[in-house]
Amino acid sequence: MGSKQESEFNKVFSAWDILVIAFGAMIGWGWVVSSGDWIQSGGVFGAMLGFVIGGIMIFFIGLTYAELTPAMPECGGEHVFSYRAMGPTGSFVCTWAIILGYVSVVCFEACAMPTIITYLYPPFLKGYLYTVAGFDVYASWLCVAIITAAVITLINLLGAKTAAVLQTVLTVIIGGAGILLIVASLFSGSPANLAGQEFVGNSGGEAFSNIIKVAMMSPFFFIGFDVIPQAAEEINVPLKKIAKMLLLSIVLAVGFYVLVIFAVGYVMNAQTIAASNSGNGLVTADAMALAFHSSVMAKVLIVGGLCGIITSWNSFLIGGSRAMYSMAKSYMLPPVFGTLSKKYKSPIAALLLIGVLSMLAPFLGRKMLVWVVDAGNFACCLAYCMVAISFVILRKKEPEMKRPYKVKYYKFVGFMAIAMSGMMCVMYMIPGSGATLAPVEWSLILGWAGIGVVFYAVCKYRYKEKFGTLKEIWNAELDGSAQKAAQEEGGEAAAAVSGEKPLVALSFERKAEEIRPELSFNYYLPVHIVFGRGKIAEAGNLACQYGRKALIVTGRSSAKKSGLYDKVNNSLLRAGMETVLFDKAEPNPLTTTAMEGAGLARKQGCDVVVAVGGGSIMDAAKGIAFAAVNEGDIRDYIYGKKSSDSALPLVLIPTTCGTGSEGNGFAVFTNPDNGDKKSLRCPAIVAKASLVDPDCMKTMPKRTLAAVGFDALCHCMEAYTAHNATPFTDALCLYAIPLIADNLPDLVNGRESDEAWEKLSIASTIGGMVIGTAGVTLAHAMEHPVSGLKNVTHGLGLAAITPVTLEVNCRESRYKYGRLARILGGYTAEDCAWKVRTLLKAIGLDVTLADLGIEEKDTDWLADNCIRVSAANLKNNPAALSRDEIAELYRLALRGEDLEIPRAVSL
């Protein structure tokens, strides 16, 4: 994933456009040919009630779309929703299913057009060719179908607005024909016609059963509202209004069907409907003729039905092409389907493919296409179910997501949407349900699934890490409105946007993705790593190559208690060296400690420094080796007042697997005068040899292991996402991160093995190496003031701060943070912070800054110190942050409220 980018589409759809696209897709042709079946199945009032119930069922599904579409107004709709909730695989299944639904309708409508002409003018059929599944195919029938398909495809190729104009004209005609029927029925109809056909059934139970049958069938006539989210990037309407238009389209479609059923039943009695249904089957058209006492009006209504064919066709062509485009942009389909016309901004390849399929479909005959549509309806219901599930998952996983239209009682709505869509899927499987799929239809579904598996496997193999990426589209309303309100009106405005308590008014500006410049970098890391269990015995042989008298730097007690100091000292003595002990190095070493150790080294004539301990010990040793041969205070070199490229040779023996100090030329010190924590950086303090022995790590207390292990993870994650990252450091990071994530929880929780210790030790050293080149970013920049102020263990400070920094940065580098999330067990970039919090809980480090002694009054000092001392790390960070924004992050980490950034902050 990358950072947010501008949409490639033109925003051309108005509120009216999206309303007619959805409404036109839902009313189609079915109301012309099926009204008699509905009435005979449930009665006039029973069928009306059935459609109301079915509409309510669909409305619950529509509510989930209404919330998700404005929250993620990006091309592809279901693709984006399911991706954010379920990751690439779930998104592939959902979008591939909805594409089948769309393509099947487009192909069917290509056959419906000449079929309706046949109804109007039977002599139209000329030039018999062949028969498919009992359906006779004629040359004239094929010509009309192919020509119409070509025209509809061409209209869409000419741009979304052209298609919307066509949709508007035809939908007005359909609506006009329907309204004419409804109004005329009130004058020409009679309550007497309703007698005996209000409900169907000899008992209340039987009537209710028939109502439910109509209700269970009716949702299939409402498929089409979901085209709106497919074209969300092309809509030029306030986001909240998109949701309202989507829901209004469902309400209008339900009302239309219900009123048409009433009009037919009010004009025609049961016997007339039965005769019409067994005759030409165009009961609604016959009702129109009776209402106006003119057979000409029947043809007028049929023309309205013809318009319904085209509106459905047009809508689903828009939806299908956008779904294919969105998959191609995620490299789930060949990228050619993700190209847009430069002039009209229409997805050319996707439209052409669906258009060609709609031209070829008529050759299979109408019966075959009925099977395809049934299979497509099942696929749509499956996609609806996955969207409903995504709705619930995202409410749990991303509660802070800005939702311009937020559904109340989301648990109930989500349950109903999942239940309703799931029930529709099940109906296709239950014999006798009225929607049961035939074997040939199941074979079509399995065939489509098989094609999907092929695309999935081939694209994943061919495009590798690009597969399943999602470019987030910058949206001014989502990214700018809340910020502007917060800036202009303060915390109350921000709270009004998000529903959260007032926060500091912040301005995290979003920018379109910039074109990445040509790769250009340097990589130099002269580190001699000696790795292996039992290698501590070689300490003397290594050190004697660089001097004859060693200053052994260690802590006050741990190395002595564990016996490691004795092992190293004895090894040095066996190699013929003299040794001097400096055991005053402390956690978060002070500059004064480095100066004291340097004085001892000079006094004793030491010519090599050997460190035995964790990161603080190794940093202290580096400072001592540097200060021992350079004049003045080490602080002058840390702050750049002086410079030098000299130090005593260093041999480092880490006893903790976390800081990685053995792999770089950094040494972090705290200035006791002002609490500043800043690093000395110099090639001369890169160790001549680092002896990494996993057995030396095993004496660590579990709490220490958790802290240093998490520090190592942060090194790799920050180096991977830093501005200074290189392909080499990326490769090392991606190798090391899973080693830590997979082994640290086991080691902390007592599930130890030599292999796990080896992997964690390797990863820790790699962490030090990569930050030596790529550097660290926001989490380390913010943590150094914390441990400088309160002498907090570095890894604990990172544990409190890192999740909120991930919430900020994941939106700036979605590709890399998405990859990190997947390594850690998540799916999208937003999962990264969540999975890190999960890891912290697993290793017992789910702490807040308050737990570490930080108070609200400290946050301003911390922010000021961070800006002053860690400017380079902040510059290296994916997101550019102001002083006030950093202070707010400290406050969020202090409270530890799920360690997530409320959307009022608009990070």
PyMOL commands that set and color helices and strands:
alter all, ss='L'
color gray80, all
select helices_A, chain A and resi 15-27+30-33+35-42+44-71+78-120+122-124+139-157+160-188+191-194+204-221+227-230+232-234+239-267+270-278+283-292+295-329+335-338+348-364+366-397+410-427+439-466+476-489+491-498+535-543+558-562+564-574+591-604+615-627+634-638+661-663+683-685+694-697+702-721+727-748+754-773+778-790+794-809+814-823+831-842+850-852+856-869+871-875+883-895+903-905
alter helices_A, ss='H'
color red, helices_A
select strands_A, chain A and resi 128-132+135-138+529-531+549-553+578-582+608-613+650-654+666-670+677-681+689-692
alter strands_A, ss='S'
color yellow, strands_A
deselect
rebuild
show_as cartoon
